[in-house]
Amino acid sequence: MSVNGVNIGWVNTIKYLGTCIVGGKKLRLDIANVKRGFYAACNSIHSYANTFYEILQLSLHESYCVPLLTYASAALSLTAQQINELNICLNTMYRLVFKFHRWES
């Protein structure tokens, strides 16, 4: 495909306003980058603030990390599996802050 004589490359995904859209017959979203950014932010905060009080750690995580997961969520149509994956991210953050094991609730 070309526009004004300039070839346009085909890609499987495109990032628009921070949201990765996957090509195909149906509109699908890729949340892998969102999860990766969330975990990177959580680990960064945890590495510097692991000696702080838990409530302060929680406040930092909720202020800086949770918005990475919820960005544009009202406008997106996520599948039940994607919502479950985002919930797992949040649960992992709370376990990290309160020093629970993965099998504990």
C-alpha positions as CSV (number, residue, x, y, z in Angstrom):
1,M,0.0,0.0,0.0
2,S,1.3,3.5,-0.7
3,V,0.1,7.0,-0.2
4,N,1.4,9.8,-2.5
5,G,4.0,7.3,-3.8
6,V,5.4,6.5,-0.3
7,N,5.1,2.9,0.8
8,I,3.3,2.2,4.1
9,G,4.6,-0.7,6.0
10,W,2.3,-3.3,7.5
11,V,2.6,-4.0,11.2
12,N,0.8,-6.4,13.6
13,T,0.4,-3.9,16.4
14,I,0.2,-0.1,16.6
15,K,0.6,2.0,19.7
16,Y,-1.9,4.9,19.9
17,L,-1.9,7.2,23.0
18,G,-0.1,4.5,25.0
19,T,-2.6,1.7,24.0
20,C,-1.4,-1.1,21.8
21,I,-3.9,-2.2,19.2
22,V,-3.5,-5.6,17.6
23,G,-4.4,-6.0,14.0
24,G,-7.1,-8.5,12.9
25,K,-10.8,-8.8,12.1
26,K,-11.8,-7.7,15.6
27,L,-10.5,-4.9,17.7
28,R,-8.1,-6.4,20.2
29,L,-5.8,-4.7,22.7
30,D,-2.4,-5.9,23.9
31,I,-1.9,-5.3,27.6
32,A,1.6,-6.9,27.9
33,N,3.3,-3.5,27.7
34,V,0.9,-2.1,30.3
35,K,1.7,-4.9,32.7
36,R,5.4,-4.7,32.0
37,G,5.4,-0.9,32.8
38,F,3.4,-1.5,35.9
39,Y,5.8,-4.1,37.3
40,A,8.8,-2.0,36.4
41,A,7.3,1.0,38.3
42,C,6.4,-1.3,41.3
43,N,9.8,-2.8,41.5
44,S,11.5,0.6,41.2
45,I,9.4,2.0,44.1
46,H,9.9,-1.2,46.1
47,S,13.7,-1.1,45.7
48,Y,13.9,2.5,47.1
49,A,11.0,2.4,49.6
50,N,11.1,-1.2,51.1
51,T,12.1,0.2,54.5
52,F,9.2,2.7,54.7
53,Y,6.0,2.1,56.6
54,E,3.6,-0.1,54.7
55,I,0.9,2.7,54.4
56,L,3.5,5.0,52.8
57,Q,4.6,2.3,50.4
58,L,1.0,1.6,49.5
59,S,0.4,5.3,48.9
60,L,3.4,5.5,46.5
61,H,2.3,2.4,44.6
62,E,-1.3,3.6,44.3
63,S,-0.2,7.0,43.2
64,Y,2.4,6.0,40.6
65,C,1.7,2.4,39.6
66,V,-2.1,2.0,39.5
67,P,-2.7,4.8,37.0
68,L,-0.4,2.8,34.6
69,L,-3.0,-0.1,34.7
70,T,-6.1,2.0,34.6
71,Y,-5.1,4.5,31.9
72,A,-7.9,4.7,29.3
73,S,-9.7,1.8,30.9
74,A,-13.1,3.5,30.6
75,A,-12.7,3.7,26.9
76,L,-11.3,0.3,26.3
77,S,-13.2,-2.9,25.8
78,L,-11.2,-5.5,27.7
79,T,-11.9,-9.2,27.7
80,A,-12.6,-11.0,31.0
81,Q,-9.2,-12.6,30.8
82,Q,-7.4,-9.3,30.4
83,I,-9.4,-7.9,33.4
84,N,-8.3,-10.9,35.4
85,E,-4.6,-10.3,34.4
86,L,-4.9,-6.7,35.5
87,N,-6.4,-7.9,38.8
88,I,-3.5,-10.3,39.2
89,C,-1.1,-7.3,38.8
90,L,-2.9,-5.4,41.6
91,N,-2.9,-8.4,43.9
92,T,0.8,-8.9,43.3
93,M,1.4,-5.2,44.2
94,Y,-0.5,-5.6,47.5
95,R,1.4,-8.8,48.3
96,L,4.7,-7.0,47.6
97,V,3.8,-4.1,49.9
98,F,2.5,-6.3,52.8
99,K,5.1,-9.0,52.3
100,F,2.6,-11.8,51.6
101,H,3.5,-14.9,49.6
102,R,1.8,-15.6,46.3
103,W,-0.5,-18.3,47.8
104,E,-1.7,-15.9,50.6
105,S,-4.7,-13.6,50.3
